[in-house]
Amino acid sequence: MNVGIVGAGVLGLSAAKVLQEQGHSVTIFESRPDVGGQVVTFEVGGNRIECFYHHIFTNDTVCIRYIEEMGLGADLRWIESKSAILRKGRIFPFVTPLDLVKYSAVPIASRVRLGLAALWLRRQHDWKKYEGVTARKWMERAVGKAGFDGVWGPLLRGKFADEADNVGMVWLWGKVYLRFASRKGAGGLKEQLGYLSGSFNRYIEKLGEHVRAEGGVIHLNTLVEEVVVEEGSVRGIRAGGELHAFDQVLMTTPNIITRKIAPALPAAYAAVLDKVKYQWATCLVLALDRPVSDTYWLSVADDLAFVACIEHTNFMPPEEYGGNHIVYLSNYIPPGHPVLAMSADEVFESYLSGIKKINPLFDPSWLRQKWLFKDPGGQPVITTNYAKQIPEMRTGVGGLYLANTTQVYPEDRGQNYSLRLGEQVAGLMVGDMADVEPIPSPAARA
Ligand SMILES: Cc1cc2nc3c(=O)[nH]c(=O)nc-3n(C[C@H](O)[C@H](O)[C@H](O)COP(=O)(O)OP(=O)(O)OC[C@H]3O[C@@H](n4cnc5c(N)ncnc54)[C@H](O)[C@@H]3O)c2cc1C
């Protein structure tokens, strides 16, 4: 059968690979000039790096499998993460349980409650019991207001802004449960993070090459204008004004884009897609002549204009980037936020006082280059009872499927889970193929 796929991110590519393994032919349409989607990269100092910071955890086993299958296992580096939290103008290391004991930004009783809550959550395998409660409500009850305001409140606000109070506890459970599960260093006390030397895009490009080598076609720089539906069944994909006929079509686009390119979705299904809100992801990336701090991941729990400072070169050596020190200043913001209309220079200006809170000596003369990256589908907002809101992969239109980050649950979105979703949706499509009438090839129709 002939399958068309919208999007050459990791999900579209893993789905393509599985479909090919089952003997089907695939054609992928990608609006960007390269494969990789949100794992998009740019060049700094002769090496490629992600526009949006990326690392993986030791339990991201699907992603590790793909990296190994693409022959890059030897380049996957595991490094102890240096995490910290900025609170009340001070940087507190946040790596081991002892760091929590020393976290004097909250009263000692709150620290004990924070530690106990984390220990409790890491032992809870059944996330379903947290479905009906918001993260804020559960956490405030567990750790008190001071504990919540000192750690979890800022983290939730950072990721979800005005939507923070609506985020379901399952999302936060996933953060704690899965992060603990990935702790292997120092007898399970320290976390190890993985990074693919030369950027994660390397394994994704190889995956794209593999799909092509197996006979797949990947049209880059090709925006899908419409997924064409006739009499309740998918007919094909319109791109560049041309209709490409397919037996089945998989969309891997965020809901907001899906709604534009697939106008014929059943109203009930479209309503499910519209219910999920997204936060834009924005990263101001700085190339500096020296480090800002000695932390890799700094969560900001003070009121700054950005929510995290990720100093990539406290993870990978600056020598890999021509001696540049690379810093991501990350923000998740709702549609219409002023940062979306600003240039990199303007964002840098507005972040400057915040950078000086991390390092009072920071001077703009340290800056060699800067870039601003934005993605409208950065983070779906995972609310209470989300299991009931997850869009089905079958859209209700015969032969038309959707798989995207809104279906990652109870985990938080990540490459690992998009790769897994790609495999799952491909399995579903293959299973359904028996019921689909093949479209005659153009030659047969002539
Ligand atoms: C700020 C940020 C940080 C992240 N950090 C991490 C991390 O540390 N570790 C981790 O594992 N994951 C991380 N992720 C998540 C990870 O990158 C994503 O989960 C994953 O890449 C999503 O892949 P996907 O294929 O599902 O979607 P996407 O990558 O969004 O792919 C969809 C593709 O569809 C294309 N497309 C859209 N519209 C059209 C159209 N009309 N026509 C043709 N093509 C179209 C897009 O260009 C895109 O390539 C991060 C994401 C963000 C935003």
The ligand as an SDF file (V2000), in Angstrom:
LIG
                    3D

 53 58  0  0  0  0  0  0  0  0999 V2000
   12.1980   23.4960   23.8480 C   0  0  0  0  0  0  0  0  0  0  0  0
   12.1590   22.0070   23.6610 C   0  0  0  0  0  0  0  0  0  0  0  0
   13.0400   21.2210   24.3720 C   0  0  0  0  0  0  0  0  0  0  0  0
   13.0020   19.8430   24.2460 C   0  0  0  0  0  0  0  0  0  0  0  0
   13.9060   19.1010   24.9560 N   0  0  0  0  0  0  0  0  0  0  0  0
   13.9100   17.7730   24.7890 C   0  0  0  0  0  0  0  0  0  0  0  0
   14.8960   16.9820   25.4510 C   0  0  0  0  0  0  0  0  0  0  0  0
   15.7200   17.4890   26.2070 O   0  0  0  0  0  0  0  0  0  0  0  0
   14.8850   15.6450   25.2160 N   0  0  0  0  0  0  0  0  0  0  0  0
   13.9830   15.0390   24.3780 C   0  0  0  0  0  0  0  0  0  0  0  0
   14.0530   13.8290   24.1580 O   0  0  0  0  0  0  0  0  0  0  0  0
   13.0320   15.7630   23.7750 N   0  0  0  0  0  0  0  0  0  0  0  0
   12.9640   17.1060   23.9650 C   0  0  0  0  0  0  0  0  0  0  0  0
   12.0330   17.8490   23.3180 N   0  0  0  0  0  0  0  0  0  0  0  0
   10.9150   17.1630   22.6440 C   0  0  0  0  0  0  0  0  0  0  0  0
   11.2500   16.5440   21.3210 C   0  0  0  0  0  0  0  0  0  0  0  0
   12.0240   17.3880   20.5290 O   0  0  0  0  0  0  0  0  0  0  0  0
    9.9150   16.2530   20.6420 C   0  0  0  0  0  0  0  0  0  0  0  0
    9.1110   15.4800   21.5050 O   0  0  0  0  0  0  0  0  0  0  0  0
   10.0430   15.4830   19.3400 C   0  0  0  0  0  0  0  0  0  0  0  0
   11.0990   15.9720   18.5490 O   0  0  0  0  0  0  0  0  0  0  0  0
    8.7280   15.6230   18.5800 C   0  0  0  0  0  0  0  0  0  0  0  0
    8.8210   14.9220   17.3690 O   0  0  0  0  0  0  0  0  0  0  0  0
    7.5810   14.7630   16.4190 P   0  0  0  0  0  0  0  0  0  0  0  0
    8.0400   14.0970   15.1980 O   0  0  0  0  0  0  0  0  0  0  0  0
    6.4680   14.1860   17.1950 O   0  0  0  0  0  0  0  0  0  0  0  0
    7.0870   16.2530   16.1040 O   0  0  0  0  0  0  0  0  0  0  0  0
    7.8560   17.4140   15.3210 P   0  0  0  0  0  0  0  0  0  0  0  0
    9.2890   17.3370   15.6050 O   0  0  0  0  0  0  0  0  0  0  0  0
    7.1220   18.6750   15.6410 O   0  0  0  0  0  0  0  0  0  0  0  0
    7.6180   17.0340   13.7830 O   0  0  0  0  0  0  0  0  0  0  0  0
    6.5290   17.4950   13.0230 C   0  0  0  0  0  0  0  0  0  0  0  0
    7.0620   17.8840   11.6560 C   0  0  0  0  0  0  0  0  0  0  0  0
    5.9770   18.2990   10.8300 O   0  0  0  0  0  0  0  0  0  0  0  0
    6.4380   19.3530    9.9950 C   0  0  0  0  0  0  0  0  0  0  0  0
    5.2820   20.0970    9.4920 N   0  0  0  0  0  0  0  0  0  0  0  0
    4.4450   20.8980   10.2020 C   0  0  0  0  0  0  0  0  0  0  0  0
    3.4960   21.3950    9.3810 N   0  0  0  0  0  0  0  0  0  0  0  0
    3.7250   20.9030    8.1510 C   0  0  0  0  0  0  0  0  0  0  0  0
    3.0790   21.0360    6.8900 C   0  0  0  0  0  0  0  0  0  0  0  0
    1.9670   21.7680    6.7220 N   0  0  0  0  0  0  0  0  0  0  0  0
    3.6100   20.3960    5.8250 N   0  0  0  0  0  0  0  0  0  0  0  0
    4.7170   19.6200    5.9510 C   0  0  0  0  0  0  0  0  0  0  0  0
    5.3540   19.4460    7.1280 N   0  0  0  0  0  0  0  0  0  0  0  0
    4.8730   20.0750    8.2130 C   0  0  0  0  0  0  0  0  0  0  0  0
    7.3350   20.1550   10.9420 C   0  0  0  0  0  0  0  0  0  0  0  0
    8.2280   20.9910   10.2320 O   0  0  0  0  0  0  0  0  0  0  0  0
    8.0360   19.0480   11.7080 C   0  0  0  0  0  0  0  0  0  0  0  0
    9.2530   18.6840   11.0960 O   0  0  0  0  0  0  0  0  0  0  0  0
   12.0540   19.2330   23.3900 C   0  0  0  0  0  0  0  0  0  0  0  0
   11.1830   20.0210   22.6560 C   0  0  0  0  0  0  0  0  0  0  0  0
   11.2170   21.4010   22.7780 C   0  0  0  0  0  0  0  0  0  0  0  0
   10.2650   22.2440   21.9840 C   0  0  0  0  0  0  0  0  0  0  0  0
  1  2  1  0
  2  3  1  0
  2 52  2  0
  3  4  2  0
  4  5  1  0
  4 50  1  0
  5  6  2  0
  6  7  1  0
  6 13  1  0
  7  8  2  0
  7  9  1  0
  9 10  1  0
 10 11  2  0
 10 12  1  0
 12 13  2  0
 13 14  1  0
 14 15  1  0
 14 50  1  0
 15 16  1  0
 16 17  1  0
 16 18  1  0
 18 19  1  0
 18 20  1  0
 20 21  1  0
 20 22  1  0
 22 23  1  0
 23 24  1  0
 24 25  2  0
 24 26  1  0
 24 27  1  0
 27 28  1  0
 28 29  2  0
 28 30  1  0
 28 31  1  0
 31 32  1  0
 32 33  1  0
 33 34  1  0
 33 48  1  0
 34 35  1  0
 35 36  1  0
 35 46  1  0
 36 37  1  0
 36 45  1  0
 37 38  2  0
 38 39  1  0
 39 40  1  0
 39 45  2  0
 40 41  1  0
 40 42  2  0
 42 43  1  0
 43 44  2  0
 44 45  1  0
 46 47  1  0
 46 48  1  0
 48 49  1  0
 50 51  2  0
 51 52  1  0
 52 53  1  0
M  END
$$$$
